[in-house]
Amino acid sequence: MRFEILKIVLWPKDQTKSIRSVTFFPGRLNIISGVSRTGKSAIIPIIDYCLGSDRCTIPTGIIRQKTAWFGVVVRTSEGEKLFARREPETQQATDDMYVAEGREQLVVPLLIQKNTTRDLVKQRLDHLAGLTKLSFSADDPQGGLGRPSFRDLAAFTFQPQNIVANPNALFYKADTVEHRQKLRSIFPYVLGAISAETLGRRHQLQQLQRELRRKEQELAAISEVSERWRATAAARLAEARDLGLGKQDHTARSYETTLDLLRQIAASPKPDVNLTSETLSEGVEELNRLNAEEDGLSEELARFRKRLSEMEELKTSAAAYRGALQTQRDRLQLSRWLQDKATEDVPCPVCGNELTASKSRLQSLVTDLEELERAAGRTDPAPPSFDRELERVRTAVTQHTEKLEGVRIRRSALENQSANAKQRQYSVLAASRFLGRLESDLKTLDSVGDSGPLKLEVETLRDRVQTLERLVSEADIARRLRSALDAVNLNAGRLIPLLDAERPDDPISLSESELTVRVRGDSRDDFLWEIGSGSNWLSYHVAITLGLQEYFFRLRECPVPGFLVYDQPSQVYFPRRLAERADERPEEVTWRDQDVEAVRKILNGMAAAIRQTDERLQVIVLDHAAESVWGDLPLVHLVEDWRDGTALIPLGW
């Protein structure tokens, strides 16, 4: 997912003052350096607040006293977007928000006012991330804890001061039970072990499993018979009424009462045939009603089946089109590489000839590639709500099919009796035959046979469940999750030797169940909280978070934003009271020289991760360390130096 921080914007409560903006560069190690109480630790809460957090954690004091609105400008695949949110004053938070969008460079307005709400912004962010609206369980249809949201992804982008070197919590907000539970549930999804299509199949599987259990219970106990048996019993009683058998009682009966009456009729030694025009007309009226009901159900079923076919065809076509675009992009990528070689005045790596004469043709191919990439950017996958609608239509088709089958059973019985009504009216033999069939039906009801329709339904459902179980194999999901975690561990393990860990050569692994790091020793695995030293905690935090981002960038589709913000990573080396002292003793200078090198290793590891992502990852560091510590490191961009009166809130405010 392309989602980079371009600016943080603050609008003053005093409208005579100028707005304050802090600019960041994509694909760089952005550093805000400064002394304490200048607003560095407010950057993460400001970004989080503008991206829809449920409460405002921006520090109270001068920042909130002087600021009317907080905003963040981001770059996405759809262009630049501004998300701003009003300062909540005496409330914990406010839902008042402002959103502006632009395909090219967005101009920040000088004055803003509410034009949307937090809930709508959260929905917009979910759409940008391409998150599914299906929950991880069909028992949770409204989402709740089981549905991934953009807000959950903040765990992979923020490392505030209380987390960045915390031995007990590896991820943002994972120090609370609710967020830890949610993070565990979404881990397979964000790592690509479970796709939206898999979730849809899992929902369908769970619905079929519930239906199968119901049908199996109907098959096992006559007290839980299906609607088709109820319809058969009611049709037999109506036929008995037309033949003049039994009492002419037209009041509504329960299923148990209907069976008792049919048993009494079947046990009658001599049929008492007493037909009237009234009993015949009642059968005709019921037949007409069933015909009308069947027509209505057939029309609805045809409509749902047509919609299901169109939706499945649309889903398949969209996937094929995106695949074709990707194939063309992959084939044209060679032109960009050859153009770079031509710029460097080196011979063609394929044929050895000079590339100078081919520059115009290469430029044409690169132009075609850029146009194709723009087309691919405009081609969004099917919206997440599409999966939910598809699931609803499938369920409707199943329900209407069962209803229609029940109506046809009852209509068939009445049609058969109507076709022979006149003959049965004058034939006691017809009544005897009816009684024979009735006795046979009652035996079937008392003991559902293995070859009955219900048994066939159960077998069909079992086959469908087994097919979906193969497609939604929990073992395959676990295997894909393990493979993804292995890739993340490999990324993190490559970074650890660049950082300041005491055991740089010991393999590390991310535990998705414990949400922490395990370090493999000679005789046992040590969890993060079992390893001492703040430098170790910091190194493993940085390695895992960067390793995850490297993995996310290799996925074809990933909802996690491509930025990381670290607040005060040098705190384990430079306690504030030492980092800001000017009258240090010589031994303190020596101590600081050693830790300056450690801080440089941490920042250099971040720069290495940025290179591994082809400079697509954006890292923001908020720290006390001055430019003398990191000034000559690669890919570093000094955003601002908040010293000598410079801070987040301007002196002029």
C-alpha positions as CSV (number, residue, x, y, z in Angstrom):
1,M,0.0,0.0,0.0
2,R,1.4,3.4,-0.9
3,F,0.9,5.6,2.0
4,E,3.6,8.1,2.9
5,I,3.7,11.1,5.3
6,L,4.4,14.3,3.4
7,K,3.5,17.0,5.9
8,I,2.2,17.6,9.4
9,V,0.1,20.8,9.5
10,L,-1.1,22.8,12.4
11,W,-3.7,25.6,12.2
12,P,-3.5,28.3,14.9
13,K,-6.4,29.3,17.1
14,D,-5.3,32.9,16.4
15,Q,-6.2,33.2,12.7
16,T,-3.9,36.2,12.3
17,K,-1.0,33.8,12.6
18,S,0.4,31.6,9.8
19,I,-0.2,27.9,9.7
20,R,2.7,25.6,10.8
21,S,3.9,22.8,8.6
22,V,6.6,20.2,9.0
23,T,7.7,18.5,5.7
24,F,9.0,14.9,5.3
25,F,10.6,13.1,2.3
26,P,9.4,9.7,1.1
27,G,12.0,7.0,0.8
28,R,14.4,8.7,3.3
29,L,15.5,8.5,6.9
30,N,13.7,11.7,8.1
31,I,15.1,13.1,11.4
32,I,13.7,15.7,13.7
33,S,16.4,16.6,16.2
34,G,15.9,18.7,19.3
35,V,16.0,19.2,23.0
36,S,13.2,18.2,25.4
37,R,9.8,19.9,25.6
38,T,9.9,21.1,21.9
39,G,7.1,18.8,20.7
40,K,9.0,15.8,19.2
41,S,6.9,13.2,21.1
42,A,3.7,14.9,19.8
43,I,4.4,13.8,16.2
44,I,3.1,10.2,16.6
45,P,-0.1,11.2,18.5
46,I,-0.8,13.9,15.9
47,I,-0.5,11.5,13.0
48,D,-2.5,8.9,14.8
49,Y,-5.2,11.4,15.8
50,C,-5.6,12.7,12.2
51,L,-5.9,9.0,11.0
52,G,-9.0,8.3,13.1
53,S,-7.8,7.2,16.6
54,D,-10.7,6.9,19.1
55,R,-9.1,9.4,21.5
56,C,-6.7,12.3,21.4
57,T,-3.3,11.5,23.0
58,I,-1.6,14.8,21.9
59,P,0.0,16.2,25.0
60,T,-1.9,19.0,26.7
61,G,-0.3,22.3,27.2
62,I,0.9,24.8,24.7
63,I,0.5,22.5,21.7
64,R,-3.3,22.0,22.2
65,Q,-3.7,25.5,23.7
66,K,-2.4,27.2,20.5
67,T,-3.7,24.8,17.8
68,A,-7.2,24.7,16.4
69,W,-6.8,21.9,13.9
70,F,-4.2,19.2,13.4
71,G,-3.6,17.8,9.9
72,V,-1.5,15.3,8.0
73,V,-0.8,15.3,4.3
74,V,-0.2,11.8,2.8
75,R,0.6,10.5,-0.6
76,T,-1.3,7.5,-1.8
77,S,-1.9,5.6,-5.0
78,E,-4.9,7.8,-5.6
79,G,-2.9,11.1,-5.1
80,E,-2.2,13.3,-2.2
81,K,-4.8,13.6,0.6
82,L,-5.2,15.9,3.7
83,F,-6.8,14.5,6.8
84,A,-7.4,17.1,9.5
85,R,-9.1,16.9,12.8
86,R,-10.3,19.6,15.2
87,E,-8.6,20.0,18.6
88,P,-11.0,18.4,21.1
89,E,-10.7,21.1,23.8
90,T,-12.3,19.7,27.0
91,Q,-13.3,16.4,25.3
92,Q,-11.2,13.2,24.9
93,A,-11.7,13.5,21.2
94,T,-13.9,15.0,18.5
95,D,-15.4,13.5,15.4
96,D,-15.1,16.8,13.4
97,M,-12.8,16.2,10.5
98,Y,-11.8,17.8,7.2
99,V,-10.6,16.0,4.1
100,A,-9.1,17.3,0.9
101,E,-7.9,15.3,-2.1
102,G,-5.8,16.0,-5.2
103,R,-4.3,13.9,-8.0
104,E,-1.2,16.1,-8.1
105,Q,0.4,18.3,-5.4
106,L,-2.2,19.3,-2.9
107,V,-2.4,22.9,-1.7
108,V,-3.1,23.2,2.0
109,P,-5.9,25.7,2.7
110,L,-5.3,28.5,5.1
111,L,-8.8,28.1,6.7
112,I,-10.7,24.8,7.1
113,Q,-14.0,23.7,8.7
114,K,-15.7,20.4,9.2
115,N,-16.7,18.6,6.0
116,T,-16.8,14.9,7.2
117,T,-16.7,12.7,10.3
118,R,-14.2,10.3,11.9
119,D,-16.3,7.3,10.9
120,L,-16.4,8.3,7.2
121,V,-12.6,8.9,7.3
122,K,-12.0,5.4,8.8
123,Q,-14.1,3.9,6.0
124,R,-12.1,5.9,3.5
125,L,-8.8,4.7,5.0
126,D,-10.1,1.1,5.0
127,H,-10.9,1.4,1.3
128,L,-7.5,2.9,0.5
129,A,-5.8,0.0,2.3
130,G,-8.0,-2.5,0.3
131,L,-9.2,-4.2,3.5
132,T,-11.9,-6.8,3.4
133,K,-15.2,-6.2,5.2
134,L,-15.5,-9.8,6.1
135,S,-14.8,-10.9,9.6
136,F,-12.6,-13.8,10.4
137,S,-15.6,-15.8,11.5
138,A,-19.1,-16.1,10.1
139,D,-20.4,-16.0,13.6
140,D,-19.3,-12.4,13.7
141,P,-21.1,-11.0,10.6
142,Q,-21.0,-7.3,11.7
143,G,-17.2,-7.3,12.0
144,G,-16.3,-6.4,15.6
145,L,-13.0,-7.8,16.8
146,G,-12.8,-10.2,13.9
147,R,-12.7,-7.7,11.0
148,P,-9.4,-6.0,10.1
149,S,-9.4,-2.2,10.0
150,F,-6.9,0.6,9.1
151,R,-6.7,1.5,12.7
152,D,-5.3,-2.0,13.5
153,L,-2.4,-1.3,11.1
154,A,-1.0,1.4,13.3
155,A,0.7,-1.4,15.3
156,F,3.2,-1.8,12.4
157,T,3.9,1.9,11.8
158,F,4.4,3.6,15.2
159,Q,7.1,3.0,17.8
160,P,6.5,5.7,20.5
161,Q,8.8,6.4,23.4
162,N,7.2,3.9,25.7
163,I,7.3,1.1,23.2
164,V,10.6,1.5,21.2
165,A,12.7,-0.2,23.9
166,N,10.0,-2.0,25.9
167,P,10.9,-5.6,26.8
168,N,7.2,-6.5,27.4
169,A,5.5,-4.9,24.3
170,L,6.8,-5.1,20.8
171,F,4.0,-3.3,18.9
172,Y,2.1,-0.1,19.3
173,K,-0.8,-0.5,21.8
174,A,0.0,-4.2,22.2
175,D,0.3,-3.5,25.9
176,T,-3.5,-3.8,26.3
177,V,-5.4,-7.1,26.2
178,E,-7.9,-5.9,23.6
179,H,-5.3,-4.7,21.1
180,R,-3.2,-7.8,21.6
181,Q,-6.2,-10.1,20.8
182,K,-7.0,-8.1,17.7
183,L,-3.4,-8.0,16.5
184,R,-3.2,-11.8,16.8
185,S,-6.3,-12.2,14.7
186,I,-5.1,-9.9,11.9
187,F,-1.5,-11.2,11.7
188,P,-2.2,-14.0,9.1
189,Y,-4.2,-11.5,7.0
190,V,-1.5,-8.7,6.9
191,L,1.2,-11.3,6.2
192,G,-0.7,-12.7,3.2
193,A,-1.4,-16.1,4.7
194,I,-5.1,-15.5,4.5
195,S,-6.7,-13.6,1.5
196,A,-10.1,-11.9,1.2
197,E,-11.1,-14.8,-1.1
198,T,-10.1,-17.3,1.6
199,L,-12.2,-15.4,4.1
200,G,-15.2,-15.6,1.8
201,R,-14.7,-19.3,1.4
202,R,-14.3,-19.7,5.1
203,H,-17.7,-17.9,5.6
204,Q,-19.3,-20.1,3.1
205,L,-17.8,-23.2,4.7
206,Q,-19.0,-22.2,8.1
207,Q,-22.5,-21.7,6.8
208,L,-22.5,-25.0,5.0
209,Q,-21.2,-26.7,8.2
210,R,-24.1,-25.3,10.2
211,E,-26.6,-26.4,7.5
212,L,-25.1,-29.8,7.5
213,R,-25.3,-30.2,11.3
214,R,-29.0,-29.2,11.1
215,K,-29.8,-31.7,8.3
216,E,-27.9,-34.4,10.2
217,Q,-30.0,-33.7,13.3
218,E,-33.2,-33.9,11.1
219,L,-32.0,-37.2,9.7
220,A,-31.2,-38.6,13.2
221,A,-34.4,-37.5,15.0
222,I,-37.9,-37.2,13.6
223,S,-38.6,-34.5,16.2
224,E,-36.3,-32.2,14.1
225,V,-37.6,-33.1,10.7
226,S,-37.2,-30.6,7.8
227,E,-39.8,-28.5,6.1
228,R,-40.3,-30.9,3.3
229,W,-41.6,-33.6,5.7
230,R,-43.9,-31.0,7.3
231,A,-45.2,-30.1,3.8
232,T,-45.7,-33.8,2.9
233,A,-47.8,-34.5,6.1
234,A,-50.0,-31.4,5.4
235,A,-50.6,-32.4,1.8
236,R,-51.6,-35.9,2.9
237,L,-54.1,-34.5,5.4
238,A,-55.6,-32.2,2.7
239,E,-55.9,-35.2,0.4
240,A,-57.7,-37.2,3.1
241,R,-60.0,-34.3,3.5
242,D,-60.9,-34.3,-0.2
243,L,-61.6,-38.0,0.0
244,G,-63.9,-37.4,2.9
245,L,-61.8,-39.3,5.4
246,G,-61.8,-38.2,9.0
247,K,-63.4,-35.1,10.6
248,Q,-63.8,-32.0,8.5
249,D,-62.0,-29.7,11.0
250,H,-60.4,-26.7,9.2
251,T,-58.6,-25.1,12.1
252,A,-54.8,-24.7,12.0
253,R,-53.0,-27.7,13.4
254,S,-49.5,-28.3,14.7
255,Y,-47.3,-30.8,13.0
256,E,-47.7,-33.3,15.9
257,T,-51.5,-33.0,15.7
258,T,-51.4,-33.6,11.9
259,L,-49.4,-36.8,12.4
260,D,-51.9,-38.0,15.0
261,L,-54.8,-37.4,12.7
262,L,-53.1,-39.2,9.8
263,R,-52.4,-42.2,12.1
264,Q,-56.0,-42.3,13.1
265,I,-57.1,-42.2,9.5
266,A,-54.7,-45.0,8.5
267,A,-55.9,-47.2,11.4
268,S,-59.5,-46.9,10.3
269,P,-60.7,-50.4,9.2
270,K,-63.4,-49.1,6.9
271,P,-63.0,-45.8,5.1
272,D,-65.9,-43.5,5.5
273,V,-66.0,-41.8,2.1
274,N,-68.1,-38.6,2.3
275,L,-67.1,-36.2,-0.4
276,T,-68.6,-32.7,-0.7
277,S,-68.2,-29.8,-3.2
278,E,-66.8,-27.8,-0.2
279,T,-63.9,-30.2,0.4
280,L,-63.0,-30.2,-3.4
281,S,-63.1,-26.4,-3.7
282,E,-60.7,-26.0,-0.8
283,G,-58.2,-28.2,-2.5
284,V,-58.4,-26.2,-5.7
285,E,-58.0,-22.9,-3.8
286,E,-54.9,-24.2,-2.1
287,L,-53.5,-25.4,-5.4
288,N,-53.9,-21.9,-6.9
289,R,-52.2,-20.4,-3.9
290,L,-49.3,-22.7,-4.2
291,N,-48.9,-22.0,-7.9
292,A,-48.8,-18.2,-7.2
293,E,-46.3,-18.8,-4.4
294,E,-44.1,-20.9,-6.7
295,D,-44.2,-18.2,-9.5
296,G,-43.0,-15.6,-7.0
297,L,-40.2,-17.7,-5.6
298,S,-39.1,-18.7,-9.1
299,E,-38.8,-15.1,-10.2
300,E,-36.8,-14.1,-7.1
301,L,-34.6,-17.1,-7.5
302,A,-33.9,-16.3,-11.2
303,R,-33.0,-12.8,-10.2
304,F,-30.6,-13.8,-7.5
305,R,-29.0,-16.5,-9.7
306,K,-28.5,-13.9,-12.5
307,R,-26.9,-11.5,-10.1
308,L,-24.6,-14.2,-8.6
309,S,-23.4,-15.2,-12.1
310,E,-22.7,-11.6,-13.1
311,M,-20.8,-10.9,-9.8
312,E,-18.7,-14.0,-10.1
313,E,-17.9,-13.1,-13.8
314,L,-17.0,-9.5,-12.8
315,K,-14.7,-10.8,-10.1
316,T,-12.9,-13.1,-12.5
317,S,-12.6,-10.5,-15.2
318,A,-11.2,-7.9,-12.8
319,A,-8.6,-10.3,-11.5
320,A,-7.6,-11.3,-15.1
321,Y,-7.3,-7.6,-16.2
322,R,-5.1,-6.7,-13.2
323,G,-2.9,-9.7,-14.0
324,A,-2.5,-8.7,-17.6
325,L,-1.5,-5.2,-16.6
326,Q,1.1,-6.6,-14.2
327,T,2.5,-8.9,-16.9
328,Q,2.9,-5.9,-19.2
329,R,4.6,-3.9,-16.5
330,D,7.0,-6.7,-15.8
331,R,8.0,-6.9,-19.4
332,L,8.5,-3.2,-19.8
333,Q,10.6,-2.9,-16.6
334,L,13.6,-3.8,-18.7
335,S,13.4,-0.5,-20.7
336,R,13.8,1.5,-17.5
337,W,16.9,-0.5,-16.6
338,L,18.4,-0.1,-20.1
339,Q,17.7,3.6,-19.9
340,D,19.7,3.9,-16.6
341,K,22.6,2.1,-18.3
342,A,22.4,4.5,-21.3
343,T,22.5,7.4,-18.9
344,E,25.7,6.0,-17.3
345,D,27.4,5.8,-20.9
346,V,28.1,2.1,-20.6
347,P,27.6,-0.4,-23.4
348,C,24.5,-2.6,-23.6
349,P,24.8,-5.4,-21.1
350,V,23.1,-7.8,-23.6
351,C,24.8,-7.1,-27.0
352,G,27.7,-4.9,-26.0
353,N,26.8,-2.1,-28.5
354,E,26.5,1.6,-27.5
355,L,23.1,2.6,-26.2
356,T,23.4,6.3,-27.3
357,A,21.5,5.8,-30.6
358,S,18.7,3.9,-28.8
359,K,17.9,6.6,-26.2
360,S,14.9,7.9,-28.1
361,R,13.4,4.3,-28.4
362,L,14.2,3.6,-24.8
363,Q,12.5,6.8,-23.8
364,S,9.4,5.8,-25.8
365,L,9.3,2.4,-24.0
366,V,9.8,4.1,-20.6
367,T,7.0,6.5,-21.4
368,D,4.8,3.5,-22.3
369,L,5.7,1.9,-19.0
370,E,4.8,5.0,-17.0
371,E,1.5,5.2,-18.8
372,L,0.8,1.5,-18.0
373,E,1.7,2.1,-14.3
374,R,-0.7,5.0,-14.2
375,A,-3.4,2.8,-15.7
376,A,-2.6,0.1,-13.1
377,G,-2.8,2.7,-10.4
378,R,-6.3,3.7,-11.6
379,T,-7.4,0.0,-11.7
380,D,-8.6,-0.7,-8.2
381,P,-9.5,-4.2,-7.1
382,A,-13.1,-5.0,-6.4
383,P,-14.1,-3.0,-3.2
384,P,-14.1,-4.9,0.0
385,S,-17.9,-4.5,0.2
386,F,-18.1,-6.7,-2.9
387,D,-17.2,-9.8,-1.0
388,R,-20.0,-9.2,1.6
389,E,-22.6,-8.7,-1.2
390,L,-21.4,-11.8,-3.0
391,E,-21.8,-13.8,0.2
392,R,-25.3,-12.3,0.8
393,V,-26.4,-13.3,-2.8
394,R,-25.1,-16.9,-2.4
395,T,-27.1,-17.2,0.9
396,A,-30.2,-15.9,-0.8
397,V,-29.9,-18.4,-3.6
398,T,-29.7,-21.3,-1.2
399,Q,-32.7,-20.1,0.9
400,H,-35.0,-19.5,-2.1
401,T,-34.0,-22.9,-3.6
402,E,-35.1,-24.7,-0.4
403,K,-38.4,-22.7,-0.2
404,L,-39.2,-23.4,-3.8
405,E,-38.6,-27.2,-3.4
406,G,-40.9,-27.3,-0.4
407,V,-43.7,-25.5,-2.4
408,R,-43.3,-27.9,-5.3
409,I,-43.6,-30.9,-3.1
410,R,-46.9,-29.7,-1.7
411,R,-48.2,-28.6,-5.2
412,S,-47.3,-32.0,-6.7
413,A,-49.3,-33.8,-4.1
414,L,-52.4,-31.5,-4.7
415,E,-52.1,-31.7,-8.5
416,N,-52.1,-35.5,-8.3
417,Q,-55.2,-35.6,-6.2
418,S,-57.0,-32.9,-8.3
419,A,-56.4,-34.8,-11.6
420,N,-58.1,-37.9,-10.1
421,A,-60.6,-36.0,-8.0
422,K,-63.7,-37.0,-10.0
423,Q,-62.8,-40.6,-10.2
424,R,-61.9,-40.8,-6.5
425,Q,-65.3,-39.3,-5.7
426,Y,-67.1,-42.4,-6.9
427,S,-64.5,-45.0,-6.0
428,V,-64.0,-46.4,-2.5
429,L,-61.1,-48.2,-4.0
430,A,-59.3,-44.9,-4.5
431,A,-59.7,-44.2,-0.8
432,S,-58.2,-47.6,0.0
433,R,-55.2,-47.0,-2.2
434,F,-54.7,-43.6,-0.5
435,L,-54.8,-45.3,2.9
436,G,-52.1,-47.7,1.6
437,R,-49.9,-44.9,0.5
438,L,-50.5,-43.0,3.7
439,E,-49.5,-46.0,5.8
440,S,-46.3,-46.3,3.8
441,D,-45.6,-42.5,4.3
442,L,-46.1,-42.7,8.0
443,K,-43.6,-45.6,8.2
444,T,-41.1,-43.4,6.3
445,L,-41.7,-40.5,8.7
446,D,-41.2,-42.8,11.7
447,S,-37.9,-44.0,10.3
448,V,-36.1,-41.8,7.8
449,G,-34.5,-44.1,5.2
450,D,-30.9,-44.1,4.0
451,S,-32.0,-43.5,0.4
452,G,-34.5,-40.7,1.2
453,P,-34.2,-37.2,-0.2
454,L,-33.0,-35.8,3.1
455,K,-30.2,-38.4,3.2
456,L,-29.2,-37.3,-0.3
457,E,-29.1,-33.7,0.8
458,V,-26.8,-34.6,3.7
459,E,-24.5,-36.4,1.4
460,T,-24.4,-33.5,-1.0
461,L,-23.7,-31.1,1.8
462,R,-20.9,-33.3,3.0
463,D,-19.3,-33.3,-0.4
464,R,-19.5,-29.5,-0.6
465,V,-18.0,-29.1,2.9
466,Q,-15.2,-31.4,2.0
467,T,-14.4,-29.5,-1.2
468,L,-14.3,-26.1,0.7
469,E,-12.3,-27.7,3.5
470,R,-9.6,-28.5,0.9
471,L,-9.7,-25.0,-0.4
472,V,-9.7,-23.4,3.1
473,S,-7.1,-25.8,4.6
474,E,-6.1,-24.6,8.0
475,A,-2.9,-26.5,7.5
476,D,-2.1,-24.6,4.3
477,I,-2.9,-21.3,6.1
478,A,-0.5,-22.3,8.9
479,R,2.2,-23.3,6.4
480,R,1.8,-19.9,4.5
481,L,2.0,-18.1,7.9
482,R,5.1,-20.0,8.9
483,S,6.7,-19.2,5.5
484,A,5.8,-15.5,5.9
485,L,7.3,-15.4,9.4
486,D,10.4,-17.1,8.2
487,A,10.9,-14.4,5.6
488,V,10.4,-11.7,8.3
489,N,12.8,-13.4,10.6
490,L,15.4,-13.6,7.8
491,N,15.0,-9.9,7.1
492,A,15.4,-9.1,10.8
493,G,18.3,-11.5,11.2
494,R,20.2,-9.7,8.5
495,L,19.7,-6.4,10.2
496,I,20.6,-7.5,13.8
497,P,24.4,-7.6,13.1
498,L,24.2,-3.9,11.9
499,L,22.6,-2.9,15.2
500,D,23.8,-2.9,18.8
501,A,22.6,-6.3,20.0
502,E,24.8,-8.4,22.4
503,R,24.0,-11.6,20.4
504,P,24.1,-10.5,16.8
505,D,24.7,-14.0,15.4
506,D,21.9,-15.8,17.4
507,P,18.8,-16.5,15.2
508,I,15.7,-14.5,16.1
509,S,12.1,-15.2,15.4
510,L,8.8,-13.3,15.7
511,S,6.2,-15.1,17.8
512,E,2.8,-14.3,16.4
513,S,1.1,-15.9,19.4
514,E,3.1,-14.1,22.1
515,L,3.7,-10.9,19.9
516,T,7.3,-10.8,20.9
517,V,10.8,-11.8,19.9
518,R,12.5,-15.1,20.7
519,V,16.3,-15.4,20.5
520,R,17.7,-18.9,20.0
521,G,20.5,-19.8,22.3
522,D,22.6,-22.9,22.7
523,S,20.2,-24.7,25.0
524,R,16.9,-22.7,24.9
525,D,15.0,-19.9,23.3
526,D,14.9,-16.6,25.2
527,F,12.0,-14.3,25.0
528,L,12.6,-10.5,24.7
529,W,11.6,-9.9,28.3
530,E,14.2,-12.4,29.4
531,I,17.1,-10.6,27.8
532,G,18.6,-7.7,29.6
533,S,19.9,-4.3,28.5
534,G,17.9,-1.5,26.8
535,S,20.3,-1.7,23.8
536,N,19.1,-5.2,23.1
537,W,15.4,-4.3,23.5
538,L,15.9,-1.4,21.1
539,S,17.8,-3.4,18.5
540,Y,15.2,-6.2,18.4
541,H,12.3,-3.7,18.1
542,V,14.1,-1.9,15.2
543,A,15.0,-5.2,13.5
544,I,11.5,-6.8,13.7
545,T,9.6,-3.6,12.6
546,L,12.0,-3.0,9.7
547,G,11.9,-6.7,8.8
548,L,8.1,-6.6,8.6
549,Q,8.1,-3.6,6.4
550,E,10.7,-5.2,4.0
551,Y,8.3,-8.2,3.8
552,F,5.2,-6.0,3.2
553,F,6.9,-4.3,0.3
554,R,7.5,-7.6,-1.4
555,L,3.8,-8.6,-1.3
556,R,1.7,-7.9,-4.4
557,E,-1.1,-6.4,-2.3
558,C,-0.5,-5.3,1.4
559,P,-2.7,-3.0,3.4
560,V,0.0,-1.8,5.8
561,P,1.2,1.8,5.2
562,G,4.9,2.1,4.1
563,F,6.2,4.3,6.8
564,L,7.7,3.9,10.3
565,V,8.0,6.5,13.1
566,Y,10.4,6.0,16.0
567,D,10.3,8.3,19.0
568,Q,13.6,8.7,21.0
569,P,15.4,5.5,20.0
570,S,18.6,6.9,21.5
571,Q,17.0,7.1,25.0
572,V,18.8,3.9,26.1
573,Y,22.1,5.6,25.3
574,F,21.5,9.2,26.0
575,P,19.4,9.9,29.1
576,R,18.0,13.4,28.8
577,R,20.1,14.7,31.7
578,L,23.4,13.6,30.1
579,A,22.5,14.4,26.5
580,E,21.8,18.0,27.3
581,R,24.6,18.8,29.8
582,A,27.3,21.2,28.7
583,D,29.7,20.8,31.7
584,E,30.6,17.1,31.2
585,R,33.5,15.5,32.9
586,P,36.1,13.7,30.7
587,E,34.9,10.2,31.6
588,E,31.4,11.2,30.6
589,V,32.6,12.3,27.2
590,T,34.2,8.9,26.7
591,W,31.0,7.2,27.7
592,R,29.1,9.3,25.2
593,D,31.6,8.5,22.4
594,Q,30.9,4.8,22.8
595,D,27.1,5.3,22.7
596,V,27.3,7.8,19.8
597,E,28.7,4.9,17.8
598,A,25.8,2.7,19.0
599,V,23.2,5.3,17.9
600,R,24.9,5.6,14.5
601,K,24.6,1.8,14.1
602,I,20.9,1.9,14.8
603,L,20.3,4.7,12.3
604,N,22.6,3.0,9.8
605,G,20.5,-0.1,10.1
606,M,17.4,1.9,9.3
607,A,19.0,3.3,6.2
608,A,20.0,-0.2,5.1
609,A,16.4,-1.3,5.4
610,I,15.3,1.6,3.2
611,R,17.8,0.5,0.6
612,Q,16.4,-3.0,0.7
613,T,13.0,-1.6,-0.3
614,D,14.4,0.3,-3.2
615,E,14.0,3.5,-1.2
616,R,10.2,3.0,-0.9
617,L,10.1,2.7,2.9
618,Q,9.9,6.0,4.7
619,V,11.4,6.2,8.2
620,I,10.8,9.1,10.6
621,V,13.0,9.4,13.7
622,L,12.3,11.9,16.6
623,D,15.4,12.2,18.8
624,H,17.6,14.3,21.0
625,A,20.7,13.2,19.0
626,A,22.3,16.2,17.2
627,E,23.5,16.3,13.6
628,S,27.1,15.6,14.8
629,V,25.9,12.0,15.5
630,W,24.3,11.1,12.2
631,G,25.2,13.9,9.8
632,D,27.2,11.8,7.3
633,L,25.0,8.7,7.2
634,P,23.3,7.8,3.9
635,L,19.7,8.5,3.0
636,V,19.4,10.9,6.0
637,H,17.2,14.0,5.6
638,L,17.2,16.5,8.4
639,V,13.6,17.7,8.7
640,E,14.2,20.3,11.3
641,D,16.5,21.1,14.3
642,W,14.4,22.1,17.3
643,R,16.9,24.0,19.3
644,D,17.6,27.7,20.2
645,G,13.9,28.6,20.4
646,T,12.7,26.5,17.4
647,A,10.0,24.0,18.2
648,L,6.8,22.4,16.9
649,I,4.8,25.5,18.1
650,P,6.4,28.6,16.6
651,L,7.5,31.4,19.0
652,G,5.2,33.8,17.0
653,W,2.1,31.8,18.1
